[in-house]
Amino acid sequence: MTLIHEQEVERTLDALVERFSGVKGTKLEAWVFDDEKSRRQAEAKLAAQGIEAKFRSAYKPLLHFFLEEVELENLTALHVVYPVHKACPKNRFLLEAYPLAGLAGEAQLTFEAGNEDAFYTVTLTAKGGGTETHKVFAPNRLHTDFIGETLLSPTGWLAVDGGIGERLETDYEVLFISAVEAVAAHDWGAKEPYFDELDITVTLPAEDRRLAVGEEVVSLREALHEDFYFTLLEVFQKKSGRPIGDRGLQPGQIIPEIREGETISVRIETRPLWTSEAVAEPQRLASAVSPIPVSQIRRELTAINGVAFEARSRSGRAIEARYHAGGDKPVIISGGQHANETTGIVGALRAAQTLNSREDAHFVISPLENPDGYQVHWRLRADNPLHMHHAARYTALGDDLEYRSGKELFEKAIRVEAERLSGAKLHVNLHGYPSHEWTRPLSGYVPRTFAMWTVPKGFFLIMRHHAEWTAQAEILIDRVSRHLAAIPGLVAYNTAQIKLFETHAGETGFRIVNGFPCLISIDDRHTVPLTLITEYPDETIYGPAFIQGHTAQMETVLAAYDAIQAIEEPAPISEPAV
């Protein structure tokens, strides 16, 4: 182990209470990165000394204005004019208001782009007919980040006795900036991977807040996890000379562990690879209400007839698969490429076990392609079960296994062998994405290179195909989406999420096919000519929502399997006459 950085940061709320204690008659307003409970406690301490203080949230200030200062049930209408700043996307502050449209209830909500760059103007119409107008400040700072990009990011602010005020560098910002600077300044050598595990352990006294909209939760701890993980990936992408967002980068396994605690502290150190395996009780697959342990995945695979084969991860964990030969056209079924997307793992197993009972079924099943990431997901959920945990997304090498090349394929070798054994023309690759809003508040708010994933938009399908398979791809998408549309409640689920998405983010940019958003494109990266990718909003869901998720995944596999059996392959291209 090597200690890279260790720091405890003075809490901004404590510093403000100490600074203004004894200064009677003072009025102050501050925007900080703290939960409502902590902010109210600090206000009460100052009020006891005759000091009027209002501590607001620097994170999603408009949403917190409505959560903390407005009785939404007493309104018939609310009109929001949102800021527009030249240094960020036009819808940035509209996104920050998410999911207000889901909280407004029966009140009519309208948004309008404004001319100001730091204030929302809010007009509220009460059921009695009266109206009120409020100005809601959204403090931000223009800054150059760790890879040289100019960003506009939420920040703290302090105003005294009615003045305009000035930027207040908060504890949240200090902790993040100093930690990333320490990692960036460390001598990592010249060869990837730079470490086995880079652990970032943070304590933060901030409670999560569940919202009455789907799976939505306001979490400063989750936001910090996301900002640490993706910022450090970018730091190492820059160090390696790769483009920002390059998924082939292999820095090692980056794991931010952001826990609730009394102090604001961070400790960063390198560690050996994580090799423990989580233990949990097995569940009946069809009614599983949470991710299942690897021990159960192994047992479920043994129930499937066929040839067993495997690959090994960087840590030595097995990636297990089965090849079930038959008279049908073969299909490859995979899950767990991104290991925090867990409904696909259960859905893949359920589909394979259904096909296993068919006489001529012909398929490969590889339900967990990234076992190293999966164990990180179990490790992180122990403290924060509702967070997305994108640190579990990639492998212990730190890359996305699909983008891996070279001699040491590790996890990706399972796909190569699946294609060799089966000769399949269709790969159904089960994925998920965040079930609630995904933000990076200290790096421009909207996740860089992942902007389309920041807000849920239902269960959607991605079809990647070779050029000569265009007609077949369209037929397959139509037949699969028709099958899914017959599942009770699934189209309504999509419609509700898409409506909320479009209110806060604009058009999805996707075609809607039989009630399902679809993205269909020519892509020759894959050796299999048809690749159907599912995207279910499953990071992180439990209970009935989890059952609905893995059922949709299973039904997609079965529908795609049946569809390909009746689809004719394209005629071979004849060679030109010599």
C-alpha positions in Angstrom: 0.0 0.0 0.0 1.1 3.5 -0.8 -0.5 6.6 0.9 -1.1 9.2 -1.8 -3.1 11.8 0.1 -4.8 12.3 3.5 -6.7 15.3 4.7 -9.4 16.5 7.0 -11.3 19.6 6.0 -12.9 22.1 8.3 -16.7 22.0 7.8 -17.9 25.2 6.2 -21.0 25.4 8.3 -18.9 25.2 11.5 -16.6 27.9 10.2 -19.5 30.2 9.4 -21.1 29.7 12.8 -17.8 30.4 14.5 -17.1 33.5 12.3 -20.4 35.2 12.9 -21.0 34.2 16.5 -21.4 37.2 18.8 -22.0 39.6 15.9 -25.6 40.4 16.8 -27.9 41.9 14.2 -26.0 40.4 11.3 -28.0 38.9 8.4 -26.2 36.4 6.2 -27.1 34.1 3.4 -24.8 31.3 2.3 -25.0 28.5 -0.3 -23.2 25.4 0.8 -23.0 21.6 -0.1 -24.9 20.3 2.9 -28.1 18.5 3.6 -31.1 20.4 4.9 -30.9 19.0 8.5 -27.3 20.2 8.9 -28.1 23.6 7.4 -31.1 24.1 9.7 -29.0 23.2 12.8 -26.4 25.8 11.9 -29.1 28.4 11.4 -30.5 27.6 14.8 -27.1 28.0 16.5 -26.8 31.5 15.1 -30.4 32.4 15.7 -29.8 31.7 19.4 -27.3 34.5 19.4 -29.6 37.0 17.6 -28.1 36.4 14.1 -30.4 35.8 11.2 -28.9 33.2 8.9 -30.2 31.4 5.8 -28.2 28.5 4.6 -29.2 27.3 1.2 -28.1 24.4 -1.0 -25.4 25.1 -3.6 -26.4 21.8 -5.2 -29.6 22.0 -7.3 -30.7 25.3 -5.7 -34.0 25.6 -7.6 -35.1 22.1 -6.6 -34.2 22.7 -3.0 -36.1 26.0 -3.1 -39.3 24.1 -3.9 -38.5 21.3 -1.5 -37.8 23.6 1.4 -39.7 26.8 0.9 -42.7 26.2 -1.3 -46.0 24.3 -0.5 -46.4 22.7 -4.0 -49.8 21.2 -3.1 -51.2 24.8 -2.7 -50.3 25.8 -6.3 -52.3 25.7 -9.5 -49.4 26.9 -11.7 -45.7 27.6 -11.5 -43.6 29.2 -14.3 -39.8 29.0 -14.2 -37.5 31.2 -16.2 -34.2 29.5 -16.1 -30.7 30.9 -16.5 -28.7 30.5 -19.7 -24.9 30.8 -19.6 -22.6 30.8 -22.7 -20.1 28.5 -20.9 -22.5 25.5 -20.7 -25.2 23.7 -22.6 -28.5 25.8 -23.0 -30.4 23.2 -21.0 -27.9 22.9 -18.2 -30.0 24.9 -15.6 -33.2 23.2 -16.9 -31.5 19.9 -16.0 -30.6 21.2 -12.6 -34.3 21.7 -11.9 -35.0 18.0 -12.4 -37.2 16.3 -11.3 -39.4 19.3 -10.5 -41.9 18.3 -13.2 -42.5 15.0 -11.4 -43.1 16.8 -8.1 -45.5 19.5 -9.3 -48.5 17.2 -9.1 -51.6 18.7 -10.6 -50.1 22.2 -10.8 -49.3 23.4 -14.3 -45.5 23.7 -14.7 -43.9 25.7 -17.6 -40.3 26.5 -18.3 -38.8 29.3 -20.3 -35.2 30.1 -21.2 -34.2 33.4 -19.7 -31.6 36.2 -20.3 -29.9 36.0 -16.9 -27.0 33.7 -16.2 -27.2 33.2 -12.5 -30.9 33.5 -11.4 -34.1 31.6 -11.8 -37.2 33.7 -11.9 -40.1 31.8 -10.4 -43.8 32.8 -10.6 -46.2 30.9 -8.4 -50.0 30.9 -8.7 -51.8 29.8 -5.6 -55.2 28.0 -5.6 -56.7 31.2 -4.2 -55.6 33.1 -7.3 -52.8 35.1 -5.9 -49.3 35.2 -7.5 -45.8 35.5 -6.1 -42.5 36.0 -7.9 -39.2 34.9 -6.5 -35.6 35.2 -7.6 -33.6 32.0 -6.9 -29.8 32.4 -7.1 -27.8 29.6 -8.6 -24.1 30.3 -7.7 -21.6 28.9 -10.1 -17.9 29.5 -10.9 -16.1 29.6 -14.3 -12.9 27.5 -14.0 -10.4 25.4 -15.8 -10.5 21.8 -14.7 -7.8 19.1 -14.4 -7.6 18.4 -18.1 -7.6 22.0 -19.2 -11.3 22.3 -20.1 -13.3 25.5 -19.1 -16.4 24.6 -17.1 -19.2 26.3 -15.2 -19.7 24.4 -12.0 -21.9 25.0 -8.9 -20.1 26.6 -6.0 -20.6 28.1 -2.5 -21.5 31.7 -2.0 -21.7 34.1 1.0 -23.7 37.3 1.2 -23.8 39.5 4.3 -26.3 42.2 5.3 -28.1 42.1 1.9 -24.9 42.6 -0.2 -24.3 40.9 -3.5 -21.8 38.6 -1.9 -18.9 36.6 -3.2 -17.8 33.1 -3.9 -17.3 30.9 -0.9 -15.0 27.9 -1.5 -16.7 25.2 0.5 -15.4 22.1 2.3 -17.0 19.9 -0.5 -14.9 21.7 -3.1 -11.7 21.9 -1.1 -11.8 18.2 -0.4 -12.3 17.3 -4.0 -9.9 19.7 -5.6 -7.0 18.9 -3.2 -7.5 15.2 -3.5 -7.5 15.2 -7.3 -4.5 17.5 -7.4 -2.6 15.0 -5.2 -3.4 12.1 -7.5 -2.5 14.1 -10.6 0.8 15.2 -9.1 1.9 11.7 -8.0 4.6 9.8 -10.0 2.7 6.9 -11.5 5.4 5.8 -13.9 4.9 5.4 -17.6 3.2 2.0 -18.0 -0.5 1.1 -17.7 -1.9 -0.2 -15.4 -0.4 2.3 -12.9 -1.8 0.5 -9.8 -3.9 -2.5 -8.7 -6.5 -0.6 -6.8 -6.6 3.2 -6.1 -9.0 3.6 -3.1 -10.5 7.0 -2.3 -12.1 6.8 1.2 -14.2 9.8 2.1 -16.4 10.7 5.0 -19.1 13.3 4.5 -21.8 14.3 7.0 -24.6 14.4 4.5 -27.8 12.4 4.5 -29.5 11.3 1.2 -32.9 12.6 0.4 -35.4 10.3 -1.4 -37.9 12.1 -3.6 -41.4 11.1 -4.5 -40.5 10.5 -8.1 -39.6 7.0 -9.3 -36.1 6.1 -7.9 -34.9 9.7 -7.5 -32.6 10.6 -4.6 -30.7 13.7 -3.9 -27.3 12.6 -2.7 -24.2 14.7 -2.2 -22.2 11.6 -1.4 -23.3 9.8 -4.6 -22.5 13.0 -6.7 -19.0 13.0 -5.1 -18.4 9.4 -6.0 -19.3 10.1 -9.6 -17.1 13.2 -9.8 -14.1 11.5 -8.2 -14.4 8.4 -10.4 -14.8 10.0 -13.8 -12.4 13.0 -13.0 -9.7 10.5 -12.1 -10.3 8.5 -15.3 -9.9 11.8 -17.2 -6.7 12.6 -15.3 -5.2 9.2 -16.4 -6.6 9.5 -19.9 -4.7 12.8 -20.2 -1.5 11.3 -18.6 -1.6 8.4 -21.1 -2.1 10.6 -24.1 -5.5 9.1 -24.9 -8.6 11.0 -25.9 -10.9 12.1 -23.1 -13.6 9.4 -22.7 -11.3 6.6 -24.2 -12.7 3.4 -22.8 -9.6 1.4 -23.5 -7.6 3.2 -20.8 -6.2 0.7 -18.2 -5.1 2.7 -15.2 -6.2 0.0 -12.7 -9.3 -0.1 -10.5 -10.4 3.3 -9.2 -12.8 2.9 -6.2 -14.2 6.0 -4.4 -15.9 4.9 -1.2 -18.0 7.9 0.0 -19.4 7.2 3.5 -21.6 9.2 5.8 -19.5 10.3 8.8 -19.1 13.1 11.4 -16.0 14.7 9.7 -15.1 15.7 6.2 -12.1 13.7 5.4 -10.3 11.9 2.5 -7.6 9.2 2.4 -6.2 8.0 -0.9 -4.0 5.0 -1.2 -3.0 2.2 -3.5 -4.1 -1.3 -2.4 -3.8 -4.9 -3.7 -6.6 -6.1 -6.0 -9.9 -6.9 -4.2 -10.3 -10.7 -4.3 -13.1 -11.2 -1.7 -16.5 -12.6 -2.8 -19.7 -11.3 -1.3 -21.9 -13.9 0.4 -25.7 -13.7 0.3 -28.7 -16.0 0.4 -29.9 -17.3 -3.0 -33.3 -16.1 -4.4 -35.7 -17.7 -6.8 -34.7 -16.1 -10.1 -38.2 -15.1 -11.3 -38.9 -13.2 -8.1 -35.4 -12.0 -7.2 -35.7 -8.5 -5.6 -32.0 -7.6 -5.6 -28.7 -8.7 -7.3 -27.9 -12.3 -6.8 -24.5 -13.5 -5.5 -21.9 -15.1 -7.7 -22.3 -18.4 -5.9 -25.9 -18.5 -7.2 -24.9 -17.5 -10.7 -22.6 -20.5 -10.8 -25.4 -22.8 -9.6 -27.9 -21.4 -12.1 -25.4 -22.0 -14.9 -25.1 -25.7 -14.0 -28.8 -26.1 -14.7 -28.2 -25.3 -18.3 -27.1 -28.2 -20.6 -24.1 -27.7 -22.8 -20.4 -27.2 -23.0 -18.9 -25.2 -20.1 -16.1 -22.8 -20.9 -14.5 -19.8 -19.1 -12.1 -17.0 -19.2 -10.2 -15.3 -16.3 -10.3 -11.7 -15.1 -7.3 -9.7 -14.0 -7.8 -10.7 -10.4 -8.2 -14.4 -11.4 -11.9 -14.6 -11.1 -13.7 -16.9 -13.5 -16.0 -15.7 -16.3 -18.2 -18.7 -16.8 -20.3 -19.6 -19.8 -22.3 -22.4 -21.4 -22.6 -23.4 -25.1 -26.0 -25.2 -25.7 -25.9 -26.6 -29.2 -29.1 -27.2 -31.2 -30.8 -27.1 -34.5 -32.0 -23.4 -34.3 -30.0 -20.4 -35.5 -27.6 -19.6 -32.6 -27.7 -16.6 -30.4 -25.2 -15.2 -27.9 -26.7 -13.9 -24.6 -24.5 -11.9 -22.3 -24.9 -9.7 -19.2 -22.8 -7.9 -16.6 -20.3 -6.1 -19.0 -20.9 -3.1 -16.8 -21.3 -4.8 -13.5 -23.4 -2.1 -11.7 -26.1 -2.9 -14.3 -27.6 -5.9 -12.6 -31.0 -6.7 -14.1 -29.4 -8.1 -17.2 -27.5 -10.7 -15.2 -30.7 -12.2 -13.8 -32.6 -11.7 -17.1 -29.9 -13.5 -19.1 -30.1 -16.5 -16.8 -33.9 -16.6 -16.8 -33.9 -16.5 -20.6 -31.3 -19.2 -21.0 -33.1 -21.5 -18.6 -36.3 -21.0 -20.6 -34.4 -21.8 -23.9 -32.7 -24.8 -22.2 -36.1 -26.5 -22.1 -36.7 -26.1 -25.9 -35.9 -29.1 -28.1 -33.8 -27.3 -30.8 -32.5 -24.3 -28.8 -29.0 -23.1 -29.8 -27.3 -20.4 -27.7 -24.4 -19.3 -25.6 -25.0 -17.8 -22.2 -22.4 -15.7 -20.4 -24.4 -13.9 -17.6 -21.5 -12.1 -15.8 -18.7 -10.8 -18.0 -17.2 -8.5 -15.4 -16.9 -10.4 -12.1 -14.2 -8.0 -10.7 -16.6 -5.0 -11.1 -19.5 -7.1 -9.7 -17.7 -7.6 -6.4 -16.9 -3.9 -6.2 -20.6 -3.3 -6.7 -21.4 -5.5 -3.7 -18.7 -3.9 -1.6 -20.0 -0.4 -2.3 -23.7 -1.2 -1.9 -23.0 -2.3 1.7 -22.7 1.4 2.7 -24.8 3.1 -0.1 -27.4 0.7 -1.5 -29.2 3.3 -3.6 -26.2 4.8 -5.3 -25.2 4.1 -9.0 -21.6 3.1 -8.2 -20.0 3.7 -11.5 -16.7 2.5 -10.0 -18.1 -1.0 -10.6 -18.8 -0.3 -14.3 -15.4 -1.2 -15.6 -12.9 -4.1 -15.0 -10.0 -4.3 -12.5 -7.8 -3.0 -15.3 -10.0 0.1 -15.4 -11.2 -0.4 -19.0 -14.5 -1.3 -20.7 -13.9 -4.9 -21.7 -15.6 -4.5 -25.1 -12.9 -2.0 -26.1 -10.0 -4.2 -25.2 -7.5 -5.4 -27.8 -4.1 -7.1 -27.8 -2.9 -10.4 -26.6 -4.2 -10.4 -23.0 -7.9 -10.3 -23.5 -8.9 -11.6 -20.0 -12.7 -11.1 -19.8 -13.2 -10.4 -23.5 -11.9 -13.9 -24.3 -15.3 -15.2 -23.3 -16.9 -13.4 -26.3 -14.3 -14.5 -28.7 -14.8 -18.2 -27.7 -18.6 -17.7 -27.8 -18.5 -16.5 -31.4 -16.1 -19.4 -32.3 -18.2 -22.1 -30.8 -21.6 -20.9 -32.0 -21.1 -18.9 -35.2 -24.0 -16.7 -34.1 -25.2 -13.8 -36.2 -27.0 -12.2 -33.2 -25.6 -11.1 -29.9 -28.1 -9.9 -27.3 -26.1 -7.8 -24.8 -28.1 -6.9 -21.7 -27.3 -3.5 -20.1 -28.7 -0.9 -17.8 -28.2 2.8 -16.9 -28.9 5.1 -14.0 -32.4 4.8 -12.6 -32.1 8.3 -11.2 -30.3 11.5 -12.1 -26.6 11.3 -12.7 -24.5 14.4 -12.1 -21.0 15.7 -11.6 -21.5 18.9 -9.7 -17.9 20.0 -9.4 -17.1 19.3 -13.1 -19.8 21.2 -15.0 -22.7 19.3 -13.5 -23.6 17.2 -16.7 -21.4 14.1 -16.9 -18.9 14.7 -19.7 -19.2 12.2 -22.6 -22.3 10.7 -21.0 -24.7 13.6 -21.3 -27.4 11.4 -22.9 -27.5 9.2 -19.8 -28.0 11.9 -17.1 -31.8 11.5 -16.8 -33.8 8.2 -17.2 -35.9 7.9 -20.3 -37.4 4.4 -20.0 -36.4 1.0 -21.3 -34.8 1.4 -24.7 -33.0 -0.6 -27.3 -29.8 0.0 -29.3 -29.4 -2.0 -32.5 -25.9 -2.0 -34.0 -25.5 -3.8 -37.3 -23.3 -4.4 -40.3 -24.4 -2.4 -43.4 -25.6 -5.4 -45.3 -27.8 -6.4 -42.4 -29.9 -3.1 -42.3 -33.2 -4.7 -43.3 -32.8 -7.5 -40.8 -32.0 -5.1 -38.0 -35.2 -3.2 -38.7 -37.3 -6.3 -38.7 -35.7 -7.6 -35.5 -36.3 -4.3 -33.7 -39.9 -4.2 -34.8 -40.6 -7.7 -33.6 -38.9 -7.4 -30.3 -40.5 -4.0 -29.4 -44.0 -5.4 -30.4 -43.4 -8.3 -28.0 -42.3 -6.0 -25.2 -45.3 -3.7 -25.8 -47.6 -6.5 -24.8 -46.0 -6.7 -21.3 -48.5 -4.9 -18.9 -47.3 -1.5 -17.8 -44.0 -1.4 -19.7 -45.1 1.1 -22.4 -46.8 3.3 -19.7 -43.5 3.2 -17.7 -41.6 4.4 -20.8 -44.1 7.1 -21.5 -43.9 8.6 -18.0 -40.1 8.6 -18.0 -39.8 10.0 -21.5 -42.3 12.8 -20.6 -40.2 13.8 -17.6 -37.0 13.6 -19.6 -38.3 15.8 -22.4 -39.5 18.4 -19.9 -36.0 18.8 -18.4 -33.6 17.7 -21.1 -35.4 18.1 -24.5 -35.9 15.6 -27.2 -34.5 12.2 -26.7 -33.1 12.0 -30.2 -34.4 8.4 -30.4 -36.9 6.9 -32.7 -40.0 5.5 -30.9 -40.8 2.0 -32.2 -44.0 0.5 -30.8 -43.6 2.6 -27.6 -39.9 2.0 -27.1 -37.0 4.5 -27.7 -34.6 2.9 -30.2 -31.3 3.8 -31.6 -30.4 1.9 -34.8 -27.1 2.4 -36.5 -24.5 0.8 -38.8 -21.5 -0.3 -36.7 -18.8 -2.6 -38.0 -16.8 -2.7 -34.7 -18.5 -6.0 -33.8 -17.7 -9.2 -35.6 -21.2 -10.5 -35.0 -23.4 -8.7 -37.7 -26.3 -8.0 -35.3 -25.9 -6.7 -31.8 -29.0 -5.9 -29.8 -28.2 -3.9 -26.6 -30.8 -3.3 -24.0 -30.8 -0.3 -21.7 -33.0 -0.6 -18.6 -32.8 2.1 -15.9 -31.6 -0.2 -13.1 -28.8 1.5 -11.2 -29.8 0.8 -8.4 -33.3 -0.7 -8.0 -34.8 -3.2 -5.7 -38.1 -5.0 -5.0 -40.9 -5.0 -7.6 -38.8 -2.5 -9.7 -36.0 -5.0 -9.9 -38.4 -7.8 -10.9 -39.9 -5.7 -13.6 -36.4 -4.9 -14.8 -35.1 -8.5 -15.1 -38.4 -9.7 -16.6 -38.1 -7.1 -19.3 -34.5 -8.2 -20.0 -35.6 -11.8 -20.2 -38.5 -11.1 -22.5 -36.2 -9.1 -24.8 -33.8 -12.1 -25.1 -36.7 -14.5 -25.9 -38.3 -12.2 -28.4 -35.0 -11.6 -30.2 -34.2 -15.3 -30.2 -37.6 -16.1 -31.8 -37.3 -13.2 -34.2 -33.9 -14.2 -35.6 -35.2 -17.7 -36.4 -37.6 -16.3 -39.0 -35.3 -13.7 -40.5 -33.5 -14.5 -43.7 -29.8 -13.6 -43.9 -28.7 -11.1 -46.5 -27.7 -12.6 -49.8 -23.9 -12.9 -50.2 -22.3 -10.1 -52.2 -21.1 -11.5 -55.5 -17.6 -10.8 -56.6 -17.3 -8.6 -59.7 -16.5 -10.3 -62.9 -12.9 -10.2 -64.0 
